[in-house]
Amino acid sequence: MSSGLLLRAAVRVLAVVLALVAGVVLAAPVGVASSAFPVPEVDRIGPGVQLVTHGVPCTAAFAFRDRAGRTYLGYAARCASPAGRLAGNGCRHRSWPRGTPVRVAMDAVRGRRGQTLARGVLRYSSWAAMHRAATHDLRVCRNNDFALVQVLGRGSRSVSPTLDYWDGPGGVGSLPAPGAAMFGCTGMVASGVRGLNPDVATLRQTWRWGAGIAPVRGLRSDVGAGYVDDQGRAAGILLAAPDGQRRLVASLSLAMRFARHHGVGGLRLVPGASPFHPSAVA
């Protein structure tokens, strides 16, 4: 790494430390973000907020709309199942029923209720759809892990599709090849620090419906978080392996295609208002 890049990295670390000590978050210039974000305001509902279903918090991936104009936040279908976040086979486990209340929240981890930002309802679960379709392909059963929460009332008008830290997404892409980087944000609360943490993961192994990523870190409530490829295209949804020791991502493009054919007509990703900025980590 050049001396210039080392200096920039040192300045960024020092800025974050000073902000935490002072009890404030430093404002970032346009296109550049700090590595710890302030808790979203009530009018900031979108990727990275928490979706709490029957008391279990997970992380929202991306914003979506359907042909009827309904606004959704996506997350992992296992988050909407009595089997829990470590369940690994959607053809074996059942989903909570359509219409189940889901709370849009922040800071709801480690026994805390957190703050409610909006209310929503479960409108689609790939696990329920696979049961109806009598799906038996094990690769699909284990990786088609996608659910949609319709945001209700005034909350639906406050949904912002833009990713914190990275900006974007700019469309939907397939999972990249092994060795490629993926970019996301995890941890509404991590190590006692409130805020989202940027995450750069490397794909270690890929298959048609999913991939394994490294390094292994984060909270169980991170399950459902969205990841983009190095072009800023929404590509994956974060899962946890049943042993809790590995991180996986499910293919978003294939999950969306399945959803369109099983009850969510015209489903589309809502792109971010600003272009993707992978240079934020430089």
C-alpha positions in Angstrom: 0.0 0.0 0.0 1.4 3.5 -0.9 2.2 6.1 1.8 -0.7 8.1 0.5 -3.3 5.3 1.0 -1.8 4.6 4.5 -2.2 8.2 5.4 -5.8 8.3 4.2 -6.6 5.1 6.2 -5.0 6.5 9.3 -6.9 9.8 9.0 -10.2 7.8 8.7 -9.5 5.7 11.8 -8.5 8.8 13.8 -11.7 10.6 12.7 -13.9 7.8 13.8 -12.1 7.5 17.2 -12.5 11.2 17.8 -16.1 11.1 16.9 -16.9 8.3 19.4 -14.9 10.0 22.2 -16.8 13.3 21.6 -20.1 11.5 21.5 -20.9 12.8 18.0 -20.6 11.4 14.5 -18.6 13.5 12.1 -20.4 14.7 9.0 -18.8 13.2 5.8 -18.4 14.9 2.5 -20.6 13.9 -0.4 -19.6 10.4 -1.6 -17.6 9.6 1.5 -18.9 8.0 4.6 -17.6 7.3 8.1 -17.3 3.7 9.3 -19.9 4.0 12.0 -23.3 5.5 11.2 -25.7 7.4 13.4 -28.9 5.6 14.2 -31.4 6.3 11.4 -34.0 9.0 11.9 -37.6 8.0 11.8 -37.8 9.1 8.1 -34.8 6.8 7.2 -36.3 3.4 6.6 -34.5 1.1 4.3 -31.6 -1.3 3.9 -29.9 -2.0 7.2 -32.9 -1.4 9.5 -34.2 -4.4 11.5 -37.3 -6.4 10.7 -38.6 -8.1 13.9 -40.9 -11.0 13.4 -42.4 -12.7 16.5 -39.6 -11.1 18.5 -36.7 -12.3 16.3 -34.7 -9.4 14.7 -33.1 -9.7 11.3 -31.7 -7.1 8.9 -33.5 -5.6 5.8 -31.7 -6.2 2.6 -33.1 -3.9 -0.1 -36.3 -2.0 -1.1 -38.7 -3.4 -3.7 -42.0 -2.6 -5.4 -44.5 -4.8 -7.2 -46.8 -4.1 -10.2 -49.5 -2.7 -7.8 -47.0 -0.2 -6.4 -46.7 -1.7 -2.9 -43.4 -1.0 -1.1 -41.5 -3.8 0.5 -38.3 -4.5 2.4 -36.7 -7.8 1.7 -35.0 -10.2 4.1 -34.3 -13.9 4.6 -37.3 -16.2 4.6 -35.9 -18.0 7.7 -36.4 -14.8 9.6 -40.2 -15.3 9.1 -40.2 -19.0 10.2 -40.7 -20.6 13.7 -37.6 -22.6 12.9 -35.4 -19.6 13.3 -32.4 -17.9 11.7 -30.2 -21.0 11.7 -32.7 -23.2 9.9 -31.3 -24.3 6.5 -34.0 -26.0 4.5 -37.1 -24.1 3.4 -38.8 -27.2 2.1 -38.6 -28.9 5.5 -39.6 -25.9 7.7 -42.7 -23.8 7.6 -43.2 -20.1 7.4 -45.3 -17.8 9.5 -48.5 -17.1 7.5 -49.0 -14.2 5.1 -50.2 -11.2 7.0 -48.0 -11.8 10.1 -47.1 -8.5 11.7 -43.5 -7.4 11.3 -42.0 -4.5 13.2 -39.5 -2.2 11.4 -37.1 -1.2 14.1 -33.5 -0.3 15.1 -31.4 -1.2 18.1 -33.5 -4.4 18.7 -30.8 -6.9 19.6 -29.5 -8.8 22.7 -32.8 -8.7 24.5 -33.6 -5.0 23.7 -36.9 -4.1 22.1 -35.3 -1.1 20.4 -37.2 1.7 18.7 -40.1 1.1 16.3 -39.8 3.0 13.0 -42.8 1.6 11.2 -45.2 -1.3 11.0 -45.3 -3.9 8.3 -46.8 -7.3 7.4 -45.3 -10.4 5.8 -46.6 -10.6 2.2 -44.3 -13.2 0.6 -42.1 -16.1 1.8 -40.1 -18.3 -0.6 -40.4 -21.1 2.0 -44.2 -20.9 1.9 -44.1 -20.7 -1.9 -41.9 -23.7 -2.2 -44.3 -25.7 -0.1 -47.2 -24.7 -2.4 -45.1 -25.6 -5.4 -44.0 -29.0 -4.0 -40.3 -28.1 -4.6 -37.9 -30.9 -3.9 -34.6 -29.8 -5.4 -32.3 -29.7 -2.4 -30.2 -26.8 -3.9 -33.3 -24.7 -4.2 -34.7 -25.7 -0.8 -31.6 -24.7 1.0 -30.9 -21.4 -0.9 -34.2 -19.9 -2.0 -34.4 -17.9 1.2 -36.2 -14.6 0.5 -39.2 -12.9 2.1 -41.0 -9.6 1.6 -42.4 -7.3 4.2 -44.9 -4.7 3.0 -44.3 -1.4 4.9 -47.6 0.1 5.9 -49.0 3.6 6.3 -46.7 6.6 6.5 -43.7 4.4 6.8 -44.0 3.3 3.2 -43.6 6.9 2.1 -40.4 7.1 4.2 -38.6 4.1 2.6 -35.2 5.1 1.2 -33.6 2.4 -1.1 -30.0 3.8 -0.8 -27.4 1.7 1.0 -25.6 3.3 3.9 -21.9 3.8 3.4 -21.7 2.4 -0.1 -24.7 4.1 -1.8 -26.4 2.2 -4.6 -27.7 -0.4 -5.4 -27.8 0.0 -9.2 -29.9 -2.9 -10.4 -29.8 -6.6 -9.8 -26.9 -8.9 -10.7 -25.9 -12.6 -10.4 -23.6 -13.8 -7.7 -20.0 -13.2 -8.9 -17.2 -15.8 -9.3 -15.1 -17.1 -6.4 -12.6 -14.6 -5.2 -14.7 -11.6 -6.0 -15.6 -9.0 -3.3 -19.1 -8.3 -2.1 -20.1 -5.2 -0.1 -22.7 -4.9 2.6 -23.5 -3.3 6.0 -24.1 -5.3 9.2 -24.6 -4.8 12.9 -27.1 -2.1 13.9 -25.5 -2.6 17.3 -22.0 -4.1 17.5 -19.5 -4.0 20.4 -21.6 -1.5 22.1 -21.3 1.0 19.2 -24.6 2.1 17.7 -24.5 2.2 14.0 -24.0 0.2 10.8 -20.6 -1.3 10.0 -19.4 -1.6 6.4 -18.5 -5.2 5.5 -16.3 -6.3 2.5 -16.6 -10.1 2.1 -14.9 -12.5 -0.3 -16.7 -15.3 -2.1 -15.0 -18.6 -1.3 -17.3 -21.1 -3.1 -20.3 -20.5 -5.3 -23.1 -22.7 -6.6 -26.1 -21.8 -8.7 -28.4 -20.6 -5.8 -25.8 -19.4 -3.3 -22.2 -19.0 -2.1 -20.0 -19.1 0.9 -18.3 -15.9 2.0 -15.5 -15.0 4.4 -14.5 -13.7 6.9 -17.0 -15.1 9.4 -18.1 -12.4 11.8 -21.2 -10.4 12.8 -24.4 -10.9 14.8 -27.2 -13.4 14.2 -29.4 -10.4 13.7 -27.3 -9.6 10.6 -29.1 -12.4 8.8 -31.1 -11.0 5.9 -28.7 -8.2 5.1 -28.1 -7.3 1.4 -24.8 -7.5 -0.4 -23.8 -5.9 -3.7 -21.1 -6.9 -6.2 -18.2 -4.7 -7.2 -20.4 -2.9 -9.7 -23.0 -2.0 -7.1 -25.6 -4.5 -8.3 -27.7 -6.1 -5.6 -26.7 -9.8 -5.7 -27.0 -11.6 -2.4 -28.9 -12.0 0.9 -26.9 -12.9 4.0 -27.6 -16.3 5.6 -26.0 -18.2 8.4 -25.2 -21.9 8.1 -27.0 -24.3 10.4 -23.9 -24.8 12.4 -23.7 -21.0 13.0 -20.0 -21.1 12.0 -20.2 -20.1 8.3 -21.7 -17.2 6.4 -23.6 -17.8 3.2 -25.3 -15.6 0.7 -28.4 -16.5 -1.3 -28.8 -15.5 -4.9 -31.1 -12.5 -5.0 -31.7 -12.6 -8.8 -32.9 -16.2 -8.7 -35.0 -15.6 -5.6 -36.7 -12.6 -7.2 -37.5 -14.7 -10.4 -39.1 -17.4 -8.2 -41.1 -14.7 -6.4 -42.4 -13.3 -9.7 -43.7 -16.7 -10.7 -45.2 -17.5 -7.3 -47.4 -14.5 -6.5 -45.5 -11.3 -6.6 -46.2 -9.9 -10.1 -43.9 -7.3 -11.4 -41.5 -7.5 -8.5 -38.5 -5.1 -9.0 -35.7 -3.7 -7.0 -35.8 0.0 -6.2 -32.4 1.5 -7.0 -30.5 3.8 -4.7 -30.6 7.5 -5.2 -26.8 7.8 -5.4 -24.3 5.6 -7.4 -22.3 2.9 -5.7 -18.9 4.1 -4.2 -16.6 1.1 -3.6 -13.7 3.6 -3.1 -15.2 4.4 0.3 -12.8 1.8 1.8 -9.7 3.2 0.1 
